[in-house]
Amino acid sequence: MIKYKSKEEIELIKKSSLLVAKSLAEVAKILRPGISTLSIDKIAEEFIHDNDSKPAFKGYNGFPNTLCVSINEQIVHGIPGGRMIKEGDIVSVDCGVIKNGYYGDSAYTFAIGEVKQEVLLLLRTTKTALYKGISNAVVGKRLGDIGFEIQSYVESFGFSVVRELVGHGIGTHLHEKPNVMNYGKKGSGLKLLEGLTIAIEPMINMGKKEIFQEKDGWTIRTIDKLPSAHYEHTIALGKDKTEILSSFEYIEQVNNINLTKI
């Protein structure tokens, strides 16, 4: 059952989503070569608690940390630990919070220092695809229109769309119906209605679309070990316009010379 949200509920989801955005900006401030993934996880967790909220991921189905931190060929669900971030890495950071009973969810892939041009192209293409998907997330269209726009755009660059991992509805639960695929056919799937709140999150591989799960039971990587990028926004469909409830502005305002702005 799909839960359509009132304007008041959407405002609560927006507050949670903006806290996620600010948490990712705190990560951006310290993200550099030589820092461990666990260090950035601790910074985010402390910031979320300081804002009278709770991490959405920690304890979710047994996940042990606040952030999912996935490096290079890791697509999603990387567990923070002792791994040190290096010059030339790309680092996907996915964060969720629960505040006032409502969830927010967003992700951003950072380029650390000097990154290969073909990898930067992957990041730019994935981020652009996210906004192209959002532009098709409007009342009266269908879910397939979102996926079609993302898929057709990234495949025009020779990149591939992960099939097994998708976006989702969001509200009083982190994952609600419907699933939001990053591929599809125009005019297919659920008709989009006012009050729908969803997280759109293209996960795009440089090489093959197939994935592999690591022994830790969480981390998902590309089967060919080529890089993957991941960007995510939480959005709400209004009668006359669609609103992006999360934000990348806080992240991109961070003046950190170790980060390449995408």
C-alpha positions in Angstrom: 0.0 0.0 0.0 1.4 3.4 -1.0 1.1 6.1 1.6 0.5 9.6 0.1 1.6 12.4 2.4 -0.1 15.6 3.5 1.7 19.0 3.3 2.4 18.8 7.0 4.0 15.4 6.6 6.0 16.5 3.7 7.4 19.4 5.8 8.5 16.9 8.4 10.2 14.7 5.8 11.9 17.9 4.5 13.3 18.7 7.9 14.8 15.2 8.1 16.1 15.4 4.6 17.8 18.7 5.2 19.4 17.3 8.3 20.8 14.5 6.1 22.2 17.1 3.7 23.9 19.0 6.6 25.3 15.7 7.9 26.8 15.0 4.5 28.3 18.5 4.6 29.9 17.7 7.9 31.5 14.7 6.3 32.7 16.8 3.3 34.5 19.1 5.8 36.8 16.3 6.9 36.9 14.0 3.9 40.5 13.8 2.7 43.2 11.3 1.9 44.4 9.5 5.1 41.1 9.6 7.0 39.4 6.3 7.9 35.8 5.6 6.9 35.0 5.0 10.5 36.1 8.5 11.4 33.6 10.1 9.1 30.9 7.8 10.3 31.5 9.0 13.9 31.4 12.6 12.8 28.0 12.1 11.1 26.5 10.1 14.0 27.6 12.8 16.6 26.1 15.6 14.4 22.8 13.7 14.0 22.5 13.1 17.7 23.4 16.8 18.4 20.4 17.7 16.3 18.0 15.6 18.4 17.6 12.9 15.8 18.7 9.4 15.2 20.7 7.7 12.4 18.2 5.8 10.2 20.7 3.1 9.1 22.3 2.1 12.4 20.6 -1.2 13.5 18.4 -1.3 10.4 18.3 -5.0 9.6 21.4 -5.3 11.6 23.5 -2.7 9.8 26.2 -1.6 12.3 26.9 2.0 11.4 25.4 5.4 10.7 26.7 5.8 7.2 27.1 3.6 4.2 30.6 4.4 2.8 31.4 2.8 -0.5 34.7 3.3 -2.3 35.5 3.0 -6.0 34.1 -0.3 -7.2 31.8 -0.6 -4.1 28.3 0.5 -5.2 26.4 0.7 -1.9 26.2 -0.5 1.7 29.9 -0.3 2.5 30.5 -0.7 6.3 32.7 2.0 7.8 35.9 0.7 9.4 39.6 1.1 9.3 40.0 1.5 5.6 41.8 4.7 4.8 40.6 7.0 2.0 43.3 7.6 -0.7 44.0 10.3 -3.3 42.1 9.5 -6.5 39.3 7.5 -4.7 35.7 8.2 -5.3 33.6 7.8 -2.1 29.9 7.3 -2.0 28.4 8.4 1.3 24.7 7.4 1.9 23.0 8.8 5.0 19.6 8.6 6.6 18.0 10.1 9.7 14.8 9.9 11.6 13.4 13.1 13.1 10.0 13.7 14.6 8.9 10.2 13.3 9.8 10.9 9.7 12.8 9.8 7.6 15.1 11.6 5.2 17.6 9.9 2.9 20.3 11.1 0.5 23.6 10.1 -1.0 26.6 11.8 -2.7 29.7 10.5 -4.4 32.8 12.5 -3.6 35.9 12.7 -5.8 39.1 12.8 -3.6 41.8 15.0 -5.1 43.0 14.1 -8.6 40.6 11.6 -10.1 40.8 10.1 -13.6 38.8 12.1 -16.2 36.8 9.0 -17.2 35.8 8.5 -13.5 34.8 12.2 -13.2 32.6 11.7 -16.3 30.9 8.8 -14.6 30.2 11.0 -11.5 28.9 13.9 -13.6 26.7 11.6 -15.7 25.2 9.9 -12.7 24.4 13.2 -10.9 22.9 14.6 -14.1 20.8 11.5 -14.5 19.4 11.9 -11.0 18.1 15.4 -11.9 16.8 14.1 -15.3 14.9 11.4 -13.4 13.5 14.0 -11.0 12.3 16.1 -13.9 10.1 13.2 -14.9 8.8 12.7 -11.4 5.7 14.8 -11.8 2.0 14.2 -11.2 0.4 12.5 -14.2 3.5 10.7 -15.4 4.5 7.1 -14.5 7.3 5.4 -12.6 8.7 4.0 -15.8 9.2 7.5 -17.1 11.7 8.2 -14.3 13.6 5.0 -15.0 13.6 5.5 -18.7 15.1 8.9 -18.5 17.9 7.8 -16.2 18.7 4.7 -18.2 18.7 6.3 -21.6 20.9 9.1 -20.5 23.6 7.0 -18.8 23.6 4.4 -21.4 24.3 7.0 -24.1 27.7 7.4 -22.4 28.3 3.7 -22.3 27.6 3.3 -18.6 25.3 0.7 -17.1 22.4 0.8 -14.6 22.4 -1.6 -11.6 19.1 -3.6 -11.7 19.0 -5.2 -8.3 19.2 -2.0 -6.3 16.5 0.7 -6.5 15.0 3.8 -5.0 12.0 3.7 -2.8 9.1 5.4 -1.1 9.9 7.2 2.2 8.0 8.6 5.1 7.3 7.1 8.6 9.4 4.1 7.3 12.8 4.3 5.6 11.7 2.1 2.8 8.1 2.3 1.7 6.3 1.4 -1.5 6.8 1.9 -4.4 10.2 0.7 -5.6 11.7 3.3 -7.9 13.8 1.6 -10.6 16.6 3.4 -12.5 15.5 1.7 -15.7 12.3 1.2 -17.5 9.9 2.0 -20.3 8.1 5.3 -21.0 4.5 5.3 -19.9 4.8 2.1 -17.8 4.2 1.5 -14.1 2.5 3.3 -11.3 0.8 6.6 -12.2 2.4 9.4 -10.1 0.0 11.2 -7.8 0.1 14.2 -5.5 1.5 13.5 -2.1 3.9 10.8 -3.2 7.3 11.0 -1.5 10.1 9.0 -2.9 13.9 8.7 -2.9 15.4 8.5 -6.4 19.0 7.1 -6.4 20.7 6.1 -9.6 23.5 3.6 -9.0 25.6 3.6 -12.2 28.5 1.4 -13.2 31.4 2.3 -15.5 31.5 -1.2 -16.8 29.1 -4.2 -16.5 25.7 -3.8 -14.7 26.1 -7.0 -12.7 26.9 -6.9 -9.0 28.6 -9.0 -6.3 28.0 -9.1 -2.6 31.1 -9.2 -0.3 31.6 -11.6 2.5 30.5 -9.1 5.1 26.9 -9.6 3.9 26.4 -5.9 3.2 28.9 -4.4 0.8 27.8 -4.5 -2.9 30.5 -4.0 -5.6 30.7 -4.2 -9.3 31.4 -7.7 -10.7 34.2 -6.4 -12.9 35.7 -4.1 -10.1 35.2 -1.0 -12.2 34.0 2.2 -10.4 30.4 2.9 -9.6 28.7 6.2 -8.7 25.6 6.9 -6.5 23.6 10.1 -5.9 20.2 10.3 -4.2 17.6 12.9 -3.4 14.3 12.6 -1.4 11.5 14.4 -3.3 7.8 15.1 -2.9 5.2 15.4 -5.7 2.9 18.4 -5.3 -0.1 19.3 -7.4 1.7 21.9 -9.5 5.4 21.1 -8.9 7.8 18.5 -7.5 10.0 19.6 -4.6 13.5 18.3 -3.8 13.4 17.9 -0.1 17.1 17.0 0.4 19.9 19.2 -0.9 23.5 19.1 -2.2 24.0 22.8 -1.6 25.5 22.4 1.9 27.9 19.8 0.6 29.0 21.9 -2.4 29.5 25.0 -0.3 32.2 23.3 1.7 35.6 24.7 0.8 37.8 21.6 0.9 40.7 21.6 -1.6 40.8 17.8 -1.3 37.4 17.4 -2.9 36.8 17.8 -6.6 33.4 19.5 -7.1 31.2 17.5 -9.4 
